[in-house]
């Protein structure tokens, strides 16, 4: 990673943490109401877990207990208001913790299921700020905490939350080596990997086969700025050339 990318990533990570602080402030309107366990299913250990969760202020909720809750939230544990209470802490773990992917997979999809875009304006704005910033973090570093942009889009249902076209437009607009690396990786994953079974496989294929993606990868290859990754970029371009010249089935 060159020094410019390192500087950008440090700035973005700071913005991400700032957006988490904003979430805590905005969602402080939702203190956990008493008798949380009564709003949870008696099945398994859900009520016992709820009793433990009640003991902690939002910023101190333990990772292990919150991971269990984020999976069961609003289904067998609590309601939407309860989820809003825990949401900043869930997204803080997405932003900061080595186990962030687990929280992203369980927590982010619930935003769409709860129709977050109908929430009060201030809550929507804070969430939009966080989601925009984390997407910029993802595509500005390769890989981001061990995962590619395609992983993040698909496995966290992130594309449902912000919309696939919006996210792809942001992706292609970024000028960085990491963006190119994510693009090359996406080409190989979508056309030769298991991502072809994704619900957004068709949209991804169409976008990756577009002139703008092909041109961006080609320019990056001939600039030769990333010698280490040039082979992967070349392979991605060859795949695009093949599929662009092959009639759709």
C-alpha positions in Angstrom: 0.0 0.0 0.0 1.4 3.4 -0.9 1.7 6.3 1.5 -1.3 8.1 -0.1 -3.6 5.1 0.4 -2.3 4.7 4.0 -3.2 8.4 4.7 -6.6 8.0 3.1 -7.4 4.9 5.1 -6.3 6.5 8.4 -8.7 9.4 7.7 -11.5 7.1 6.7 -11.1 4.9 9.8 -11.3 8.1 11.9 -14.4 9.1 10.1 -15.9 5.7 10.7 -15.3 5.9 14.4 -16.7 9.4 14.4 -19.8 8.1 12.7 -20.2 5.5 15.5 -20.1 8.2 18.1 -22.9 10.0 16.1 -24.9 6.8 16.2 -24.6 6.6 20.0 -25.8 10.2 20.3 -28.7 9.8 18.0 -29.9 6.5 19.3 -29.5 7.5 22.9 -33.3 8.3 22.6 -33.9 4.6 23.0 -32.8 3.4 26.5 -33.5 -0.2 27.1 -37.0 -0.5 28.7 -37.4 -2.6 31.8 -38.4 -6.2 31.6 -36.5 -6.9 28.4 -36.6 -10.6 29.1 -40.4 -10.5 29.0 -40.2 -9.4 25.4 -38.1 -12.4 24.5 -39.0 -16.0 23.7 -38.8 -18.5 26.6 -37.1 -20.9 24.2 -33.5 -21.8 24.9 -31.5 -19.2 26.8 -33.0 -16.1 25.3 -34.5 -14.7 28.5 -31.3 -15.5 30.4 -29.3 -13.6 27.7 -31.8 -10.7 27.9 -31.2 -10.5 31.6 -27.5 -10.3 31.1 -27.8 -7.6 28.4 -29.9 -5.5 30.8 -27.0 -5.1 33.1 -24.7 -3.1 30.8 -24.8 0.5 29.5 -24.8 0.6 25.7 -21.1 1.1 25.2 -20.1 -1.8 27.5 -22.3 -4.6 26.2 -20.0 -7.7 25.9 -19.2 -8.9 22.5 -20.2 -12.5 23.0 -23.7 -11.7 24.4 -24.3 -9.0 21.7 -23.3 -11.5 19.0 -25.9 -13.9 20.1 -28.5 -11.1 20.4 -27.8 -9.7 16.9 -28.6 -13.0 15.4 -31.9 -13.3 17.3 -32.9 -9.7 17.5 -36.6 -8.9 16.6 -37.3 -12.5 15.8 -37.2 -14.1 19.2 -35.7 -11.3 21.2 -37.3 -8.0 21.7 -38.8 -5.5 19.2 -37.6 -2.7 16.9 -37.2 -0.2 19.8 -35.0 -2.7 21.6 -32.9 -3.2 18.5 -32.4 0.5 18.1 -31.0 0.6 21.7 -28.4 -2.0 20.8 -27.8 -0.9 17.2 -24.9 1.6 17.9 -23.0 -1.1 19.8 -23.6 -3.7 17.0 -22.3 -1.3 14.4 -19.4 -0.3 16.6 -18.3 -3.9 16.6 -18.7 -3.9 12.8 -16.4 -0.9 12.6 -13.8 -1.9 15.2 -13.7 -5.6 16.2 -11.7 -8.5 14.6 -15.0 -10.5 14.6 -16.7 -7.7 12.7 -18.0 -9.9 9.9 -20.2 -11.9 12.2 -21.9 -8.7 13.4 -22.2 -7.4 9.9 -23.8 -10.5 8.6 -26.3 -10.6 11.5 -26.9 -6.9 12.1 -26.9 -5.0 8.8 -29.6 -7.1 7.1 -32.0 -6.2 9.9 -31.9 -2.6 8.9 -33.6 -3.4 5.6 -36.1 -5.8 7.2 -37.0 -3.0 9.7 -37.4 -0.4 6.9 -34.8 1.9 8.3 -35.4 4.4 5.5 -38.8 5.1 7.1 -37.2 6.0 10.5 -37.0 9.6 11.7 -34.8 11.8 9.6 -32.0 12.2 12.2 -31.7 8.4 12.6 -31.6 7.9 8.8 -28.9 10.5 8.4 -26.7 9.0 11.1 -27.1 5.5 9.6 -26.4 6.8 6.1 -23.2 8.5 7.3 -22.0 5.2 8.9 -23.0 3.0 5.9 -21.4 5.4 3.4 -18.2 5.6 5.4 -17.8 1.9 6.0 -18.3 1.2 2.3 -15.6 3.7 1.5 -13.3 2.0 4.0 -14.0 -1.4 2.4 -13.2 -0.4 -1.1 -10.2 1.8 -0.1 -8.2 -1.1 1.3 -7.6 -4.6 -0.2 -8.7 -6.7 1.4 -10.5 -4.9 4.1 -10.0 -6.9 7.3 -9.7 -10.1 5.4 -12.7 -9.7 3.1 -13.3 -8.4 -0.4 -15.8 -5.8 -1.5 -17.9 -8.6 -3.1 -17.9 -10.5 0.1 -19.1 -7.5 2.0 -21.9 -6.7 -0.5 -23.3 -10.2 -0.7 -22.9 -11.8 2.7 -24.0 -8.8 4.7 -26.9 -8.0 2.4 -25.3 -4.5 2.2 -26.7 -4.1 -1.4 -30.2 -4.4 -0.1 -29.6 -1.7 2.5 -28.2 1.0 0.3 -29.0 -0.3 -3.2 -26.7 -2.0 -5.6 -26.5 0.7 -8.2 -25.6 3.4 -5.6 -22.9 1.2 -4.2 -21.4 0.3 -7.6 -21.4 4.0 -8.6 -19.4 4.9 -5.5 -17.0 2.0 -6.1 -16.2 2.9 -9.7 -15.7 6.5 -8.8 -12.8 5.8 -6.3 -9.3 6.4 -7.6 -7.0 4.0 -5.7 -5.0 0.9 -6.1 -7.3 -0.9 -3.6 -10.4 -0.1 -5.8 -8.7 -1.7 -8.7 -7.7 -4.8 -6.7 -11.3 -5.2 -5.5 -12.5 -4.9 -9.1 -10.0 -7.5 -10.4 -11.0 -9.8 -7.5 -14.7 -9.2 -8.2 -14.3 -10.3 -11.9 -12.6 -13.5 -10.9 -15.2 -14.3 -8.2 -18.2 -13.5 -10.2 -17.2 -15.2 -13.4 -15.2 -18.2 -12.1 -16.1 -18.5 -8.4 -19.2 -19.3 -6.4 -20.6 -15.7 -6.5 -22.5 -16.5 -9.7 -25.3 -17.9 -7.5 -25.7 -14.6 -5.6 -29.1 -12.8 -5.9 -27.2 -9.9 -7.5 -25.1 -12.0 -9.8 -26.9 -10.7 -12.9 -26.4 -7.1 -11.9 -22.8 -7.7 -11.0 -22.1 -9.4 -14.3 -23.6 -6.6 -16.3 -21.7 -4.0 -14.4 -18.4 -5.8 -14.6 -18.8 -6.3 -18.3 -19.5 -2.6 -18.9 -17.1 -0.3 -20.7 -16.4 1.8 -17.6 -15.1 -1.2 -15.6 -13.1 -2.6 -18.5 -11.5 0.8 -19.2 -10.6 1.3 -15.5 -8.9 -2.0 -15.3 -7.1 -1.5 -18.6 -5.8 1.9 -17.7 -4.6 0.6 -14.3 -2.8 -2.3 -16.0 -0.9 -0.2 -18.6 0.0 2.4 -15.9 1.8 -0.5 -14.2 1.6 1.2 -10.8 0.8 -2.0 -9.0 3.5 -4.5 -10.1 2.5 -7.1 -7.5 -1.1 -7.2 -8.6 -0.6 -6.8 -12.3 -1.0 -10.5 -13.0 -4.4 -10.5 -11.3 -5.5 -7.4 -13.2 -4.3 -9.0 -16.5 -6.3 -12.1 -15.7 -9.4 -10.1 -14.9 -9.1 -8.2 -18.2 -8.8 -11.5 -20.1 -11.9 -12.8 -18.5 -13.8 -9.6 -19.3 -12.6 -9.8 -22.9 -13.8 -13.4 -23.2 -17.2 -12.8 -21.8 -17.7 -9.5 -23.6 -17.1 -11.2 -26.9 -19.2 -14.2 -26.0 -23.0 -14.0 -26.7 -25.1 -14.1 -23.6 -26.6 -17.5 -23.0 
